[in-house]
Amino acid sequence: MENSADIIIVGAGPVGIYLGWQLAKKGHSVLIIEKDSKENTGSKMDQFHLETMVFDKYDIVPPLEGTDEFITSFKWTSYYGPYGKYQQVMKYPVTAMRFQFFIQRLIKLAEGDGVQFKFSAVYKEPIIKENNLIGVKIEKDNNMHKILGKLVVDSTGSSAVVRSSLPKDFGVETFKIEDDEKMYVIQRVIRWKNPDEPHPGTGKYEESISYIYYKTWVAPHFLPNANIFGGGQPGGYENQEKATEIFLQEVPFPPYEILEVHKATTAYRRSPYSLVGNGFFCIGDSACMSKSFSGEAIESSWNVSLIASDVIHTALENNLELSRENLWPINIGFFRNRGAKLAALSAQIPGAANTTKKDVIYLFKKNFIFSVRDFTSMWENLELDISFGRMIKIIGLFLWGLITRQFSKKALGTMLKYMKISGKIREHYENFPEDPKDFNDWSGKANELWSHVEKMKFTLV
Ligand SMILES: Cc1cc2nc3c(=O)[nH]c(=O)nc-3n(C[C@H](O)[C@H](O)[C@H](O)COP(=O)(O)OP(=O)(O)OC[C@H]3O[C@@H](n4cnc5c(N)ncnc54)[C@H](O)[C@@H]3O)c2cc1C
């Protein structure tokens, strides 16, 4: 059986649905293919949060209080250093929601504007003609179906099934996200045994808590007297278990029981150098668009969806093919701006590898990197806010730290090295080529820059 649509999107996650919705609102026919049944779509995780401002920014009505989708809105996040000391308080409005209910609402919104969905339909392989992706083969009800379109979008999350099934010479990297490029997250839903006694979440400004040195957090949960006690580590779930043990020895919690345990991974690696090919575009986790300090890709990818839907709409309005060349402005729009910042941030991550507990304590005490100003700036602008005057002050702080032996030479060396590399990476991305003909030279230089960046390591001892 053969079907067709202007745009075929594979994957009904928050990113694929949002992009499809934007394109349908502009009058294009959109078909979204999803492997799960309609009811199960969005069941990959239970609760999540978004910065409250995204609802306005991306024109989505916020979840209503009293609905299953809404958990809570809060504005205070406390960041603690090693041993649960040195509280830094960030005021930043956040909305906590239940993922599956949110996804079901997005599906309704998209359907309302004409997006078609095919659920319980699994992407199998690309249909390629003369180096153009012209459609996909899917399996539904034990039958193979062909669907033809002007553009195929991969939004299948970190499995990236479409991108990784393309021919090697298609012009888009086909890498799979490797195990050592993932953060292994365990979220435990815990209930306090003595809820009237003080526990994380009852202190001042503790609506949400991040124990950043341990990559551990305590977030609100919708059950009474319950919280999410979560953590993520590189290298496997066993490292995450080990980190929790170390954390609880150093930051003991009052008695609690574990109600549920959820395990999942998020990708931590650079995006493919080009998001587009002839008849192809990748976005979301499949294109590794997450913010490296939080592992979150939804807001970033919605931002790219707005760029992409404009470029795709303009091409279709002008009866142009959705070729690599005509889709190239998506690459420019992403890599020269947000993509450059995201790349610079991920290049800085290994800088933390040589930062010991003592170094982190010093940075917390002196309000640098682990400070409310820097946390807020990362959330708001995806970069540290370092003016010339502040830089001079920071140099002074580092020197003082070295003299008084509160900060190690090794940590300073690594930090400066990765600041330099990430600065170069950012500059290179900001000069992403206008013309696809210059892409090979650009990606060769990008490979050279990334070759200096190590992968994340488990650093807790
Ligand atoms: C524990 C955890 C907590 C997180 N918390 C947050 C948070 O609080 N805030 C935040 O912004 N982000 C959070 N994230 C990250 C967020 O989940 C992802 O960035 C986001 O879901 C990416 O959206 P996506 O649409 O690209 O992919 P996904 O959400 O992964 O959706 C991909 C879709 O593609 C479908 N699919 C896959 N393969 C096929 C196939 N072969 N055929 C058809 N369909 C297919 C899947 O079933 C799925 O529906 C969290 C991640 C984890 C693991």
The ligand as a Gaussian input file, in Angstrom:
#p B3LYP/6-31G(d) Opt

LIG

0 1
 C       15.070000      10.454000      32.950000
 C       14.963000      11.594000      31.980000
 C       14.429000      12.797000      32.404000
 C       14.320000      13.859000      31.516000
 N       13.789000      15.018000      31.963000
 C       13.642000      16.041000      31.121000
 C       13.061000      17.255000      31.567000
 O       12.689000      17.384000      32.724000
 N       12.934000      18.276000      30.674000
 C       13.368000      18.156000      29.374000
 O       13.253000      19.120000      28.585000
 N       13.931000      17.011000      28.940000
 C       14.078000      15.962000      29.764000
 N       14.650000      14.815000      29.322000
 C       15.103000      14.738000      27.935000
 C       13.887000      14.559000      27.004000
 O       13.192000      13.397000      27.390000
 C       14.332000      14.441000      25.557000
 O       15.230000      15.481000      25.240000
 C       13.119000      14.529000      24.636000
 O       12.171000      13.524000      24.953000
 C       13.554000      14.382000      23.196000
 O       12.413000      14.410000      22.402000
 P       12.393000      13.710000      20.968000
 O       11.029000      14.001000      20.430000
 O       13.585000      14.092000      20.199000
 O       12.555000      12.147000      21.253000
 P       11.692000      11.143000      22.140000
 O       10.971000      11.841000      23.212000
 O       12.633000      10.054000      22.523000
 O       10.598000      10.578000      21.131000
 C       10.952000       9.720000      20.069000
 C        9.705000       9.016000      19.554000
 O       10.092000       8.224000      18.421000
 C        9.451000       6.958000      18.508000
 N       10.231000       5.973000      17.736000
 C       11.457000       5.463000      18.043000
 N       11.819000       4.549000      17.128000
 C       10.835000       4.497000      16.212000
 C       10.618000       3.723000      15.016000
 N       11.501000       2.799000      14.582000
 N        9.488000       3.928000      14.309000
 C        8.544000       4.827000      14.722000
 N        8.689000       5.565000      15.867000
 C        9.819000       5.407000      16.593000
 C        9.444000       6.675000      20.008000
 O        8.478000       5.697000      20.364000
 C        9.123000       8.060000      20.590000
 O        7.736000       8.272000      20.724000
 C       14.762000      13.725000      30.179000
 C       15.290000      12.507000      29.746000
 C       15.405000      11.449000      30.633000
 C       15.970000      10.165000      30.152000

